[in-house]
Amino acid sequence: MTAPSTAPGTAPAPPSGPRRGGRWIEHWDPEDEVFWNTTGERIARRNLFFSVLSEHIGFSVWTLWSVLVLFMGPEYGLTPADKFLLTSMVTLVGAVVRVPYTFAVAVFGGRNWTVISAGLLLVPTVAAFAVMEPGTSFSTFLLVGLLAGVGGGNFASSMTNINAYFPLRKKGWALGLNAGGGNIGVPVIQLLALAIIGASGGPRVLLGIYIPLILLAALLAFRFMDNLEKVRNDTGAAKDAARDGHTWIMSFLYVGTFGSFIGYSFAFGQVLTNQFGRTPLQAAYLTFIGPLLGSLIRPVGGRLADRWGGARISLYTYVGMGAATAVLVYASQQKSLGLFVPVFVVLFVLSGLGNGSTFKMIPGIFHTKALALGLTGEAAAAYGRRLSGASMGLIGAVGALGGVGINLAFRQSFLSYGSGTGAFVAFLAFYAACFAVTWAVYLRKPSAATRATAPAAEEKPQLSYAEV
């Protein structure tokens, strides 16, 4: 436990100090229990709440085109392959912008960047409102769709910001709640689309709802959030995180969880309409269920990881995802909608659980490395925060690229076989690889023979990630 930074029985200095153009907090030490209990927790929770709100709307804007394509009937002149390509490119932009969004928090401050990034969501929303009508060219839809990718970046900046506010022992819950609240933006926009389609409304009604919500999110972030002075731009952290093998291992594992969640969120409705002949309204009745449950369970995955270790929860999650995908292969071959939909929903739930557990692993891994280097207390916590915060953008970006792969795999599967069966077979193989990597890197213990034949083991601290 980190020793309090103040004398015993003395309340820590309040988180105040010189400001530079906004609400800047100079003193922040969440690992100090006195500070956390008297001051830090209240401020952290307030910033978490408004961060979730902005990220939530960002996710809705990012996945906007997953529901807009349901409105786009034959009069729009788009083929199923065109629609999968469109949603793939939106996902791609959302993945790529996560990298600069991660470091924008350090440059501008968490509050300031939340205001800016929320305001940027107006650009794709207003643009889509302007072009959404039959007769618009596919290239125009594609260009406007690419703009919606900025909504995917909000996740990375929000997670980096909230990661700095909470102590290690609460990061699984806090990061899970932050991400889960953002992920709920996916089913919410799908539910709104269901209501609007059911009422015979057009896509511009849906877009018109979000314009004032975006303005409200930016205003509330401006009024109630804070910037942390100690989270400053550190290009060295980015380079160190990029050089660390665990950043890329966790990126691979996050492809399996979040890549699945966001990819299936974009593709579910199209699979139902193209493979099972559902109408847009019938598809909309079903598409929101999986993303909703997957979002709600993400904090549970973080909480379970806090208690049992993220690696263990992730391992079991990949087992479940593999089993569910095998059933989907069968259901797809048998054209059984009654089996396909509930198992697909289970796959969403498992991906949400894994999202929470894998992201909990990130700060734990770097904290474990700090302890192996001989660091203790606040020094170890600071080392872990520095590298985990920098790595989250990279991991989040690569993970989101999994959504691109899923939509492209479905596109190719439908072009080649007329169904999604081929794509599900590929996903099954990938989940098996995720299981193997998780076990080999984070849970497998060296055998007695290996330890006996490795004399250097006594000279170098041995890292155990079983509890991360």
Salt bridges, closest charged atoms under 4 A:
GLU41 OE2 - ARG45 NE 3.14
GLU133 OE1 - ARG204 NH2 3.76
ASP226 OD1 - ARG23 NH2 2.99
ASP226 OD2 - ARG46 NH2 2.31
GLU229 OE2 - ARG20 NH2 3.21
ASP234 OD2 - ARG386 NE 2.76
ASP240 OD1 - ARG243 NH2 2.60
ASP240 OD2 - ARG386 NH1 3.12
ASP244 OD2 - LYS369 NZ 2.47
ASP306 OD1 - LYS360 NZ 3.25
GLU378 OE2 - ARG385 NH2 2.63
GLU467 OE2 - ARG312 NH2 3.24
